[in-house]
Amino acid sequence: MGNIFNTNSFITPIEFLKGVGPDRAVLLRKELEIFTFGDLIKYFPYRYIDRSKFYSIRDAVDANAFIQMKGNISKVQIVGLGRAKRLTALFTDETGSVELVWFNGIKWVEELLVHKEPFVVFGKVSIFNQKANITHPEIEVLSSFQNKANSGFRALYNTSDKMKTRGLDSKGMAKLIHALFIQLTEEQFYENLPQNLLENYRLWSRYLALKKIHFPDNIEDQQNAIRRLKFEELFLIQLGMIKNKLIRKKENGILFGPLAEKFNGFYNNFLPFNLTNAQKRVLKEIRKDTLSGSQMNRLLQGDVGSGKTIVALLSILMAIDSGFQALLMAPTEILAKQHFDDISKMMSFIGVKVAFLTGSVKGKARTEILHQLKEGEINLIIGTHALIEDTVQFLKLGLVVIDEQHRFGVAQRAKLWLKNELPPHVLVMTATPIPRTLAMTLYGDLDVSILDELPPGRKPITTIHKTEAHRLHVLGFMKEQIRLGRQIYIVYPLIVESEKMDMKNLMDGFEQISNTFPLPEYKICIVHGKMKPSEKEAEMDRFVRNETQIMVATTVIEVGVNVPNASVMIIENSERFGLSQLHQLRGRVGRGAEQSFCILMTGNKLTQEGKKRVKTMVETNDGFKISEVDLEIRGPGELQGTRQSGGLNLKIANLITDVKILEEARKAAFLLLEEDLLLEKPINFGLKRYLNAETNEKNNWGKIS
């Protein structure tokens, strides 16, 4: 988001803060990326302690937590030489004793310990060589501690060992932030939320929130400060997204005409199966968008096998019936080719011309495709990111469909908008279900449709967990499935040996399977990301035609391979995969009428996280439930790769725990923009000023970003 306070004071370089100077400024920049006053003020505490409470040493040993005690110091001595040099002291109270140890800042601590009066010690007791000790405790004279106004509820800050040697431990950071509040006036913390919004949602002022998050008097102060700052962070994200959405809806977009020959002919005569109610509902939503006169920007979420492709194809036929061309872009050549093969067969019945374009299409073939596109002779082009190139031009592009959209950035998608005088309608699809909170935050600018039904006849995939001890049973099961005429995927995480990770690798796996299935009726192919596209395609084609019964592969088959006859997915070292990826891989089977199986192979020892992943996969096939658990395990930071550009950089809000605040912030942003889209009312002046400073675009907030 850039600097949180783009006013003159808050972009002041950090070396100009009293107590910093050039050397400490270098440390702050390098270790914590604190460059300015604004960066320091938003370096929030990681937790708080109640320094009004004292514990006995006896209680502290059992607590396994950071605890405060008071007592006396004795036996101060320096032990060792050079890098092994350390200062030790014995700290005692009426219940026992504990050794204090310092490896850094020895001179300062030694001078402090000269005092013969009681001390206050704060730290975490650990046991080393059967003795209780505290490494690098905070320590100060009891009388000095009692004289401080803020000896109660106190914030703790993460710092590094290098910083601690320069006095910038947690306590040192608190001193710098305190100095900043002395150096700046309250007016310089200008309010960026409208007054009525503060009143409606009972939010503290910005100044008070920022002060009390660092220096709360009690837990109520801390909670009020955090709530205000979380609301502000989520509100500003939502504001930008909803602004884009509302502006797009106000601008002119392509207007589709009535459904005609292509759509009706295909729907009535060649549709391969009856649509689910969910598919019909989504098609109505898309139809409404394309008749609205505004540009459609719709996200289509559908679990693996829910029928997104047929929805996309019928949407494409709406465009073609209205005299427009359409584009379908996929992230890999394998997936793009799969779409082309399936769709071109279906479209041949109704005279729709479909072409295929990727980086591997060259020479005369490429030149001819580009010419026909520009002349409007091609109705639908299917390909990879090669479609974004400037040389790819259309006569009349009306619809862009992007599959597995999380593989493409916003900037890449935006280039497709420029391929028509009016921006084409956009349908982005994902088979990776996104938790509701993440969708609201990452895709708040898009309308969302969900396919929450599977086509009739699809049987739920049975998922089983097996360890190495069950290897022979798994091999026997594989032979049984092949005798029934089925095919099998075996997925490995790596291609070559890794010294760091005890995974089975692809080549060893291929050799093992080849030795286990030596008979002619068991043919095996191998597919991985380092193969040439033509080699991968040839191996895929062999598997699709059932010329090979077992495909040994890496996650290159995560998307795009559709083989209804494949009924078994075996995932080696499955504990190493994320839940979302496991779910995607499982979705490669279960595409036919026969019962399908997913076998998760793991080692005998699993972490708690690994156990939770395996348990979740075994218990449910619901991608949305799986995505919620994935968010809980990995956190939003890990999952934000679902949108490459404009990803989350949340400083304080948490998408797992702050759902209520997120919903309030989204509602508030929507109501504000409905009344004042360009923030021209006086009550919104502070907000507009803030946003203009953020983007360095004075009086330009209304522009589409």
VMD Tcl script that draws the C-alpha trace (Angstrom):
set ca {
  {0.00 0.00 0.00}
  {2.99 2.29 0.24}
  {3.50 4.60 3.17}
  {0.48 4.69 5.41}
  {0.87 8.45 6.01}
  {1.88 10.36 2.91}
  {1.95 13.74 4.60}
  {5.19 15.69 4.99}
  {5.75 14.56 8.58}
  {5.22 10.87 8.02}
  {7.48 10.53 5.00}
  {10.32 12.05 7.04}
  {13.34 9.68 6.92}
  {13.68 7.71 10.14}
  {17.19 9.05 10.92}
  {15.62 12.41 11.80}
  {13.75 10.93 14.76}
  {15.35 11.76 18.10}
  {17.23 8.71 19.34}
  {17.84 7.16 15.91}
  {20.65 8.79 13.97}
  {22.45 7.41 10.87}
  {23.72 4.09 12.30}
  {20.47 2.99 13.88}
  {18.61 4.15 10.77}
  {20.66 1.72 8.67}
  {19.72 -1.09 11.07}
  {16.03 -0.19 11.04}
  {15.99 -0.08 7.25}
  {17.88 -3.32 6.79}
  {16.33 -5.41 9.56}
  {12.71 -4.20 9.65}
  {12.23 -2.18 6.43}
  {11.48 0.91 8.50}
  {12.45 3.89 6.32}
  {10.17 6.68 7.54}
  {8.20 7.96 10.52}
  {5.13 6.36 8.96}
  {6.82 2.95 8.72}
  {7.74 3.10 12.41}
  {4.26 4.07 13.56}
  {2.78 1.09 11.70}
  {5.33 -1.33 13.14}
  {2.68 -2.84 15.39}
  {3.35 -4.95 18.52}
  {3.18 -8.70 18.11}
  {1.65 -9.17 21.57}
  {1.12 -7.52 24.96}
  {2.02 -8.31 28.54}
  {0.48 -7.16 31.79}
  {3.46 -5.70 33.69}
  {1.32 -4.97 36.74}
  {1.35 -8.67 37.72}
  {4.24 -10.48 39.43}
  {4.87 -14.22 39.66}
  {7.08 -16.30 41.94}
  {10.06 -18.16 40.47}
  {8.39 -21.44 41.43}
  {5.29 -20.55 39.33}
  {7.41 -19.20 36.48}
  {9.26 -22.52 35.97}
  {5.97 -24.33 35.32}
  {4.32 -21.59 33.24}
  {6.38 -21.95 30.01}
  {5.53 -18.34 29.17}
  {6.97 -14.83 29.45}
  {6.54 -13.87 33.09}
  {7.51 -10.99 35.39}
  {9.15 -11.52 38.78}
  {10.83 -9.42 41.48}
  {13.78 -10.49 43.61}
  {17.48 -10.05 44.31}
  {20.62 -10.49 42.23}
  {23.80 -12.27 43.39}
  {26.82 -14.13 41.97}
  {27.34 -11.85 38.98}
  {30.19 -13.17 36.82}
  {31.58 -13.19 33.29}
  {32.16 -16.68 31.88}
  {34.14 -17.69 28.78}
  {36.14 -15.72 26.22}
  {35.59 -14.26 22.76}
  {32.34 -15.31 21.12}
  {31.60 -17.71 23.98}
  {31.74 -14.86 26.50}
  {28.58 -14.44 28.58}
  {27.40 -12.70 31.71}
  {25.55 -14.78 34.33}
  {23.77 -13.83 37.56}
  {21.66 -15.66 40.13}
  {18.16 -14.25 40.63}
  {16.31 -15.35 43.78}
  {13.06 -14.83 45.63}
  {11.50 -16.63 48.60}
  {10.39 -19.58 46.40}
  {13.57 -20.40 44.54}
  {16.29 -19.22 42.16}
  {16.96 -19.01 38.43}
  {20.11 -18.22 36.45}
  {20.06 -15.15 34.18}
  {22.27 -15.22 31.07}
  {23.31 -12.46 28.64}
  {25.44 -12.96 25.52}
  {24.99 -9.41 24.20}
  {24.96 -5.98 25.84}
  {27.14 -7.34 28.64}
  {28.75 -4.03 29.59}
  {25.41 -2.24 30.06}
  {23.91 -5.10 32.09}
  {27.05 -5.39 34.25}
  {26.83 -1.70 35.12}
  {23.14 -2.04 36.01}
  {23.71 -5.05 38.26}
  {26.03 -3.03 40.51}
  {22.85 -1.82 42.30}
  {22.24 -3.76 45.53}
  {18.47 -3.21 45.66}
  {15.70 -5.55 44.36}
  {15.19 -5.94 40.59}
  {12.29 -6.62 38.26}
  {13.02 -9.39 35.73}
  {10.89 -10.22 32.72}
  {11.52 -13.26 30.50}
  {10.72 -16.88 29.76}
  {12.14 -19.58 32.03}
  {13.61 -22.58 30.26}
  {15.42 -25.68 31.53}
  {19.00 -26.31 30.35}
  {21.15 -29.09 31.88}
  {18.37 -29.58 34.45}
  {18.77 -25.96 35.64}
  {16.23 -23.13 35.30}
  {17.52 -20.13 33.36}
  {16.36 -17.06 31.45}
  {18.34 -15.91 28.41}
  {18.44 -12.17 27.74}
  {15.76 -11.17 30.25}
  {14.55 -7.58 30.50}
  {15.78 -6.22 33.82}
  {15.52 -2.99 35.76}
  {15.73 -1.72 39.31}
  {12.40 -2.20 41.14}
  {12.18 1.43 42.34}
  {12.72 2.72 38.78}
  {10.04 0.36 37.45}
  {7.49 1.49 40.05}
  {8.03 5.16 39.22}
  {7.04 4.67 35.57}
  {3.56 5.68 34.50}
  {3.28 2.82 32.02}
  {4.40 -0.11 34.11}
  {1.09 -1.94 33.53}
  {-0.11 -3.12 30.11}
  {2.88 -3.11 27.74}
  {3.48 -3.88 24.06}
  {6.19 -6.23 22.78}
  {7.97 -5.80 19.43}
  {9.90 -8.28 17.32}
  {13.50 -7.26 16.67}
  {16.69 -9.01 15.56}
  {19.89 -9.98 17.39}
  {21.79 -7.27 15.49}
  {19.32 -4.66 16.69}
  {19.53 -5.83 20.29}
  {23.28 -5.16 20.31}
  {22.46 -1.51 19.51}
  {19.83 -1.19 22.23}
  {16.92 -1.77 19.85}
  {15.24 -4.64 21.64}
  {11.48 -4.52 22.29}
  {11.97 -1.92 24.98}
  {14.21 0.15 22.68}
  {11.61 0.10 19.91}
  {8.94 1.28 22.36}
  {11.19 4.20 23.31}
  {11.56 5.24 19.65}
  {7.80 5.08 19.06}
  {7.24 7.09 22.23}
  {9.72 9.69 20.96}
  {7.80 9.89 17.69}
  {4.55 10.69 19.52}
  {6.37 13.46 21.40}
  {7.91 14.84 18.20}
  {4.62 14.94 16.22}
  {1.40 16.71 17.09}
  {-2.05 15.14 17.14}
  {-3.05 17.24 14.10}
  {-0.38 15.51 12.01}
  {-2.23 12.20 12.45}
  {-5.02 13.50 10.25}
  {-8.28 11.55 10.21}
  {-8.93 9.61 7.00}
  {-12.38 8.17 7.83}
  {-15.53 10.33 7.67}
  {-16.98 11.41 11.00}
  {-20.35 9.75 10.40}
  {-18.61 6.45 9.72}
  {-16.67 6.72 13.01}
  {-19.94 7.35 14.84}
  {-21.96 4.64 13.08}
  {-19.40 1.92 13.75}
  {-18.23 3.28 17.14}
  {-14.63 3.63 16.00}
  {-11.86 5.53 17.74}
  {-10.10 8.42 16.03}
  {-7.03 7.53 14.05}
  {-4.67 9.35 16.40}
  {-6.07 7.65 19.50}
  {-6.02 4.22 17.85}
  {-2.41 4.57 16.75}
  {-1.31 5.82 20.14}
  {-3.16 3.20 22.15}
  {-2.11 0.25 20.00}
  {1.43 1.03 21.10}
  {0.72 2.35 24.61}
  {-2.54 0.90 25.93}
  {-3.48 1.45 29.57}
  {-5.49 -1.76 29.65}
  {-6.86 -4.54 27.45}
  {-9.94 -2.47 26.48}
  {-7.67 0.24 25.03}
  {-5.77 -2.35 23.05}
  {-8.91 -3.97 21.65}
  {-10.50 -0.64 20.65}
  {-7.31 0.49 18.93}
  {-6.91 -2.77 17.03}
  {-10.56 -2.80 15.92}
  {-10.28 0.73 14.49}
  {-7.07 -0.05 12.58}
  {-8.37 -3.37 11.25}
  {-11.55 -1.67 10.05}
  {-9.54 1.08 8.35}
  {-7.27 -1.42 6.57}
  {-10.12 -3.57 5.26}
  {-12.32 -0.56 4.46}
  {-9.64 1.02 2.24}
  {-9.11 -2.26 0.34}
  {-12.85 -2.63 -0.23}
  {-13.21 1.01 -1.21}
  {-10.79 0.66 -4.12}
  {-12.41 -2.52 -5.39}
  {-16.00 -1.37 -5.09}
  {-15.09 1.97 -6.69}
  {-13.75 0.14 -9.76}
  {-16.82 -2.07 -9.88}
  {-19.33 0.81 -9.66}
  {-17.48 2.96 -12.21}
  {-17.39 0.07 -14.69}
  {-21.11 -0.43 -14.26}
  {-21.72 3.26 -15.05}
  {-19.63 3.19 -18.24}
  {-20.82 1.93 -21.61}
  {-20.14 -1.71 -22.39}
  {-20.84 -4.13 -25.22}
  {-24.51 -4.98 -25.59}
  {-25.25 -8.53 -26.74}
  {-28.28 -9.26 -28.90}
  {-30.90 -12.05 -28.68}
  {-29.93 -15.72 -28.58}
  {-29.90 -17.04 -32.11}
  {-28.79 -19.85 -34.40}
  {-25.49 -20.90 -32.80}
  {-26.62 -20.88 -29.16}
  {-30.06 -22.39 -29.78}
  {-28.76 -24.96 -32.26}
  {-26.10 -26.23 -29.88}
  {-28.31 -26.05 -26.78}
  {-31.23 -27.89 -28.37}
  {-29.36 -30.47 -30.46}
  {-25.77 -31.04 -29.35}
  {-25.52 -30.32 -25.61}
  {-23.72 -33.44 -24.29}
  {-25.71 -33.58 -21.02}
  {-28.52 -31.83 -19.20}
  {-27.42 -28.72 -17.34}
  {-27.58 -28.64 -13.55}
  {-29.72 -26.00 -11.87}
  {-26.50 -24.26 -10.80}
  {-25.30 -24.05 -14.41}
  {-28.65 -22.63 -15.52}
  {-28.55 -20.05 -12.71}
  {-25.04 -18.90 -13.65}
  {-25.94 -18.65 -17.34}
  {-28.86 -16.39 -16.42}
  {-26.48 -14.18 -14.41}
  {-24.09 -13.95 -17.37}
  {-26.95 -13.27 -19.77}
  {-28.20 -10.45 -17.55}
  {-24.69 -8.91 -17.46}
  {-24.28 -8.99 -21.24}
  {-27.66 -7.30 -21.73}
  {-26.99 -4.57 -19.15}
  {-24.99 -2.25 -21.39}
  {-22.06 -2.36 -18.92}
  {-18.91 -4.45 -19.04}
  {-19.26 -7.82 -17.33}
  {-16.50 -8.75 -14.88}
  {-17.57 -12.03 -13.35}
  {-15.68 -14.67 -11.38}
  {-17.01 -18.19 -11.88}
  {-16.07 -20.50 -9.03}
  {-16.78 -24.15 -9.48}
  {-15.38 -27.22 -7.84}
  {-13.51 -29.79 -9.89}
  {-15.96 -31.41 -12.31}
  {-18.82 -28.94 -11.74}
  {-19.12 -28.07 -15.45}
  {-17.52 -24.62 -15.82}
  {-16.35 -25.29 -19.38}
  {-19.85 -25.85 -20.77}
  {-21.02 -22.62 -19.08}
  {-18.10 -20.80 -20.72}
  {-18.89 -22.35 -24.09}
  {-22.56 -21.31 -23.96}
  {-21.45 -17.79 -22.98}
  {-19.10 -17.77 -25.98}
  {-22.05 -18.73 -28.23}
  {-24.00 -15.75 -26.84}
  {-21.16 -13.52 -28.08}
  {-20.92 -15.20 -31.48}
  {-24.70 -14.93 -32.01}
  {-24.34 -11.19 -31.35}
  {-21.69 -10.82 -34.07}
  {-18.64 -10.83 -31.77}
  {-15.50 -12.93 -31.50}
  {-14.45 -14.68 -28.29}
  {-11.18 -15.66 -26.64}
  {-10.45 -18.44 -24.17}
  {-7.08 -18.24 -22.40}
  {-5.57 -21.01 -20.26}
  {-2.34 -20.97 -18.21}
  {-0.65 -23.99 -19.81}
  {-0.41 -25.42 -23.30}
  {-1.71 -28.76 -22.01}
  {-4.90 -27.19 -20.66}
  {-5.34 -24.93 -23.70}
  {-4.98 -27.95 -26.04}
  {-7.47 -29.92 -23.96}
  {-10.00 -27.10 -24.31}
  {-9.33 -26.79 -28.04}
  {-9.76 -30.51 -28.69}
  {-13.01 -30.75 -26.72}
  {-14.58 -27.48 -27.89}
  {-13.61 -27.66 -31.58}
  {-15.31 -31.08 -31.84}
  {-18.55 -29.74 -30.34}
  {-18.44 -26.53 -32.42}
  {-17.92 -28.37 -35.69}
  {-21.61 -29.41 -35.56}
  {-22.82 -25.80 -35.74}
  {-20.23 -24.21 -38.03}
  {-18.25 -22.19 -35.47}
  {-14.64 -21.67 -36.54}
  {-12.22 -22.34 -33.65}
  {-8.45 -21.75 -33.76}
  {-5.56 -22.58 -31.44}
  {-2.66 -20.24 -30.65}
  {0.26 -20.73 -28.27}
  {3.94 -19.84 -28.34}
  {4.69 -23.08 -30.18}
  {2.47 -22.13 -33.17}
  {4.90 -20.44 -35.56}
  {5.59 -19.51 -39.19}
  {2.85 -19.59 -41.82}
  {0.33 -21.23 -39.47}
  {0.68 -18.35 -37.00}
  {0.57 -15.68 -39.70}
  {-2.62 -17.18 -41.15}
  {-4.34 -17.36 -37.73}
  {-3.45 -13.72 -36.96}
  {-4.80 -12.63 -40.37}
  {-8.07 -14.53 -39.97}
  {-8.56 -13.16 -36.44}
  {-8.11 -9.58 -37.63}
  {-10.53 -10.14 -40.51}
  {-13.14 -11.69 -38.20}
  {-13.02 -15.10 -39.92}
  {-12.24 -16.90 -36.64}
  {-15.11 -16.95 -34.15}
  {-13.21 -18.34 -31.16}
  {-9.48 -18.41 -30.42}
  {-8.17 -20.73 -27.69}
  {-4.63 -20.46 -26.36}
  {-2.19 -19.45 -23.66}
  {-0.71 -16.07 -22.64}
  {0.44 -15.78 -26.28}
  {-3.05 -14.31 -26.87}
  {-2.03 -11.20 -24.87}
  {0.65 -10.22 -27.41}
  {0.09 -6.98 -29.35}
  {0.23 -8.84 -32.69}
  {-2.99 -10.68 -31.76}
  {-5.74 -8.35 -33.02}
  {-9.47 -8.85 -33.47}
  {-12.10 -7.42 -35.74}
  {-14.69 -7.42 -32.97}
  {-13.81 -9.02 -29.63}
  {-16.84 -9.36 -27.36}
  {-15.96 -11.90 -24.67}
  {-12.78 -12.95 -22.87}
  {-12.82 -16.18 -20.86}
  {-9.83 -16.86 -18.62}
  {-9.48 -20.34 -17.14}
  {-7.59 -20.98 -13.91}
  {-7.41 -17.19 -13.59}
  {-5.11 -17.21 -10.55}
  {-2.22 -17.99 -12.92}
  {-2.63 -14.59 -14.60}
  {-1.99 -11.15 -13.14}
  {-4.34 -8.18 -13.31}
  {-2.02 -6.36 -15.75}
  {-2.11 -9.33 -18.14}
  {-5.89 -9.44 -18.08}
  {-6.13 -5.69 -18.56}
  {-4.18 -5.96 -21.85}
  {-7.02 -8.09 -23.21}
  {-9.49 -5.27 -22.49}
  {-7.65 -3.06 -24.97}
  {-8.25 -5.44 -27.87}
  {-11.63 -3.87 -28.58}
  {-12.91 -0.28 -28.76}
  {-15.30 -1.00 -25.90}
  {-13.80 -3.38 -23.31}
  {-15.03 -6.96 -23.88}
  {-17.02 -8.82 -21.27}
  {-14.75 -10.83 -18.97}
  {-15.47 -14.21 -17.39}
  {-12.69 -15.55 -15.18}
  {-12.96 -19.13 -13.95}
  {-11.31 -21.09 -11.18}
  {-11.52 -24.69 -10.05}
  {-9.74 -23.67 -6.87}
  {-12.56 -22.75 -4.51}
  {-11.77 -19.55 -2.63}
  {-12.92 -19.02 0.96}
  {-15.63 -16.38 1.21}
  {-13.47 -13.97 3.23}
  {-10.60 -14.24 0.75}
  {-12.95 -13.80 -2.22}
  {-14.43 -10.65 -0.64}
  {-10.96 -9.23 -0.16}
  {-9.19 -10.35 -3.33}
  {-12.11 -10.23 -5.75}
  {-14.32 -7.51 -4.33}
  {-14.31 -5.80 -7.74}
  {-15.85 -8.82 -9.47}
  {-19.35 -10.26 -9.40}
  {-19.14 -13.85 -8.20}
  {-21.03 -16.88 -9.49}
  {-20.72 -20.31 -7.90}
  {-21.37 -23.73 -9.39}
  {-22.26 -25.70 -6.29}
  {-23.68 -28.85 -7.94}
  {-21.97 -31.73 -9.70}
  {-23.52 -33.15 -12.89}
  {-25.76 -36.20 -12.30}
  {-24.04 -39.57 -12.45}
  {-20.79 -38.39 -10.86}
  {-19.88 -40.54 -7.86}
  {-17.95 -38.98 -4.96}
  {-14.28 -39.96 -5.04}
  {-13.25 -42.29 -2.22}
  {-10.10 -40.97 -0.56}
  {-7.86 -43.30 1.45}
  {-4.73 -42.66 3.52}
  {-1.94 -45.27 3.33}
  {1.62 -45.38 4.67}
  {4.68 -47.17 3.27}
  {3.75 -50.25 5.30}
  {0.70 -50.68 3.03}
  {2.70 -50.43 -0.23}
  {2.06 -54.05 -1.31}
  {-1.70 -53.68 -0.75}
  {-1.69 -50.51 -2.88}
  {0.21 -52.27 -5.69}
  {-2.29 -55.14 -5.58}
  {-5.17 -52.67 -5.77}
  {-3.57 -51.02 -8.82}
  {-3.31 -54.37 -10.64}
  {-6.95 -55.10 -9.83}
  {-8.09 -51.74 -11.26}
  {-6.07 -52.21 -14.45}
  {-7.62 -55.69 -14.94}
  {-11.01 -53.94 -14.77}
  {-9.87 -51.73 -17.65}
  {-9.16 -48.62 -15.58}
  {-6.17 -46.26 -15.71}
  {-4.03 -44.81 -12.93}
  {-2.14 -41.60 -12.15}
  {0.84 -41.63 -9.78}
  {2.02 -38.14 -8.82}
  {5.40 -37.30 -7.29}
  {6.51 -33.93 -5.89}
  {10.01 -33.89 -7.46}
  {11.74 -34.85 -10.70}
  {15.25 -35.42 -9.37}
  {16.76 -36.45 -6.06}
  {16.64 -33.80 -3.34}
  {19.23 -33.95 -0.58}
  {17.10 -31.71 1.62}
  {13.83 -33.61 1.51}
  {13.24 -37.34 1.94}
  {10.74 -37.54 -0.92}
  {10.38 -40.25 -3.47}
  {11.34 -38.74 -6.76}
  {9.77 -39.20 -10.12}
  {12.53 -41.18 -11.80}
  {12.90 -43.66 -8.93}
  {9.15 -44.02 -8.87}
  {9.00 -44.68 -12.60}
  {11.69 -47.37 -12.26}
  {9.93 -48.99 -9.31}
  {6.58 -49.09 -11.11}
  {8.23 -50.45 -14.27}
  {9.76 -53.30 -12.24}
  {6.47 -53.96 -10.42}
  {4.42 -54.08 -13.65}
  {6.73 -55.85 -16.13}
  {4.00 -57.55 -18.15}
  {3.05 -56.23 -21.63}
  {-0.52 -55.42 -20.58}
  {0.80 -52.79 -18.14}
  {2.16 -49.91 -20.20}
  {3.57 -46.88 -18.39}
  {4.15 -43.27 -19.50}
  {5.92 -40.39 -17.78}
  {5.09 -36.67 -17.82}
  {6.89 -33.79 -16.10}
  {7.46 -30.07 -16.47}
  {10.97 -30.31 -17.91}
  {9.83 -32.19 -21.01}
  {9.33 -30.38 -24.31}
  {5.68 -29.47 -24.99}
  {5.56 -31.89 -27.93}
  {6.89 -34.74 -25.76}
  {4.38 -34.02 -23.01}
  {1.55 -33.88 -25.50}
  {2.56 -37.19 -27.07}
  {2.63 -38.91 -23.67}
  {-0.70 -37.34 -22.69}
  {-2.27 -38.48 -25.96}
  {-1.10 -42.06 -25.37}
  {-2.78 -42.00 -21.96}
  {-5.98 -40.43 -23.29}
  {-6.20 -43.18 -25.95}
  {-5.62 -45.85 -23.23}
  {-2.37 -46.96 -24.89}
  {-0.77 -46.58 -21.46}
  {-2.46 -47.68 -18.24}
  {-0.26 -45.87 -15.71}
  {0.90 -42.25 -15.90}
  {3.78 -41.36 -13.60}
  {3.83 -37.57 -13.35}
  {4.58 -34.42 -11.41}
  {1.95 -31.80 -10.63}
  {1.98 -30.75 -14.29}
  {-1.27 -32.76 -14.48}
  {-2.88 -30.68 -11.73}
  {-5.10 -29.02 -14.32}
  {-6.09 -29.84 -17.85}
  {-6.05 -33.60 -18.14}
  {-9.50 -35.06 -18.62}
  {-9.51 -38.86 -18.91}
  {-12.87 -40.31 -17.81}
  {-11.40 -43.83 -17.77}
  {-8.76 -42.91 -15.16}
  {-10.17 -44.03 -11.82}
  {-7.19 -44.02 -9.43}
  {-5.01 -41.12 -8.29}
  {-2.04 -42.04 -6.10}
  {-0.22 -39.07 -4.55}
  {3.21 -39.90 -3.14}
  {4.46 -37.90 -0.14}
  {1.05 -36.29 -0.01}
  {1.88 -34.60 3.31}
  {4.19 -32.30 1.34}
  {1.37 -30.85 -0.78}
  {-0.99 -28.05 0.16}
  {-4.68 -28.90 0.56}
  {-5.69 -26.93 -2.51}
  {-3.19 -28.80 -4.67}
  {-4.24 -32.17 -3.26}
  {-7.86 -31.35 -4.08}
  {-6.93 -30.31 -7.63}
  {-4.95 -33.50 -8.19}
  {-7.79 -35.63 -6.84}
  {-10.07 -33.93 -9.36}
  {-8.23 -35.60 -12.24}
  {-10.21 -38.77 -11.46}
  {-13.93 -39.18 -10.84}
  {-14.78 -37.91 -14.33}
  {-16.46 -41.08 -15.53}
  {-19.36 -43.17 -14.29}
  {-17.17 -45.67 -12.42}
  {-16.18 -45.38 -8.76}
  {-12.86 -43.55 -8.45}
  {-10.22 -43.55 -5.72}
  {-7.56 -41.19 -4.41}
  {-4.81 -42.79 -2.33}
  {-2.71 -40.45 -0.19}
  {0.67 -42.04 0.50}
  {2.64 -40.61 3.43}
  {5.50 -41.46 5.74}
  {4.74 -42.90 9.18}
  {5.51 -39.67 11.03}
  {3.27 -36.72 10.26}
  {3.26 -33.22 11.70}
  {0.02 -31.91 13.22}
  {-0.47 -29.87 10.05}
  {0.16 -32.92 7.87}
  {-2.36 -34.96 9.87}
  {-4.95 -32.21 9.51}
  {-4.49 -32.05 5.73}
  {-4.80 -35.81 5.28}
  {-7.81 -36.01 7.64}
  {-9.58 -33.20 5.76}
  {-9.02 -34.87 2.38}
  {-10.28 -38.23 3.62}
  {-13.39 -36.69 5.24}
  {-14.69 -34.39 2.48}
  {-14.80 -33.86 -1.28}
  {-16.22 -30.34 -0.85}
  {-13.69 -27.90 -2.28}
  {-15.12 -24.95 -0.38}
  {-14.79 -26.73 2.98}
  {-11.25 -27.71 2.00}
  {-10.41 -24.11 1.08}
  {-11.56 -22.89 4.50}
  {-9.29 -25.40 6.25}
  {-6.46 -24.44 3.88}
  {-6.90 -20.78 4.81}
  {-6.89 -21.71 8.49}
  {-3.68 -23.78 8.15}
  {-1.68 -21.61 5.78}
  {-3.07 -18.16 6.44}
  {-4.03 -15.51 3.87}
  {-0.42 -14.56 3.13}
  {0.28 -17.98 1.65}
  {-2.99 -18.08 -0.25}
  {-2.81 -14.65 -1.77}
  {-1.03 -16.15 -4.78}
  {-4.56 -16.67 -6.07}
  {-4.19 -13.13 -7.34}
  {-0.75 -12.26 -8.64}
  {-1.18 -8.52 -8.79}
  {-2.43 -6.35 -5.97}
  {-2.00 -9.15 -3.46}
  {-2.74 -8.73 0.21}
  {-0.31 -6.83 2.36}
  {-2.35 -6.83 5.53}
  {-0.54 -5.21 8.45}
  {-3.05 -5.94 11.17}
  {-6.28 -7.50 9.88}
  {-6.67 -11.29 9.74}
  {-9.03 -12.83 7.20}
  {-9.62 -15.88 9.37}
  {-10.62 -14.13 12.59}
  {-11.87 -10.75 11.34}
  {-14.79 -11.83 9.15}
  {-17.27 -9.59 11.02}
  {-15.05 -6.51 10.65}
  {-14.51 -7.31 6.96}
  {-18.25 -7.53 6.35}
  {-18.84 -4.24 8.20}
  {-16.03 -2.53 6.24}
  {-17.37 -3.79 2.90}
  {-20.90 -2.65 3.71}
  {-19.63 0.78 4.82}
  {-17.53 1.21 1.66}
  {-20.44 0.25 -0.59}
  {-22.90 2.64 1.09}
  {-20.40 5.52 1.02}
  {-19.60 5.08 -2.68}
  {-23.24 4.68 -3.68}
  {-23.87 8.14 -2.25}
  {-20.58 9.79 -3.28}
  {-18.68 7.78 -5.90}
  {-15.98 10.42 -6.52}
  {-15.75 11.53 -2.86}
  {-16.84 15.09 -3.58}
  {-18.85 15.70 -0.40}
  {-17.09 17.76 2.32}
  {-17.48 14.95 4.85}
  {-15.29 12.71 2.66}
  {-12.53 15.30 2.11}
  {-10.08 13.66 4.54}
  {-10.60 10.27 2.90}
  {-10.08 11.66 -0.60}
  {-6.98 13.55 0.55}
  {-5.56 10.34 1.96}
  {-6.28 8.30 -1.18}
  {-4.81 10.96 -3.46}
  {-1.67 11.01 -1.33}
  {-1.53 7.21 -1.48}
  {-1.63 7.11 -5.28}
  {0.21 10.42 -5.84}
  {-2.63 11.35 -8.20}
  {-4.06 14.64 -7.02}
  {-7.77 15.07 -7.77}
  {-7.66 11.85 -9.75}
  {-9.25 9.34 -7.45}
  {-12.15 8.73 -9.79}
  {-9.97 7.23 -12.51}
  {-10.32 3.54 -13.23}
  {-7.22 1.91 -11.82}
}
mol new
graphics top color blue
foreach p $ca { graphics top sphere $p radius 0.5 }
foreach p [lrange $ca 0 end-1] q [lrange $ca 1 end] { graphics top cylinder $p $q radius 0.2 }
display resetview
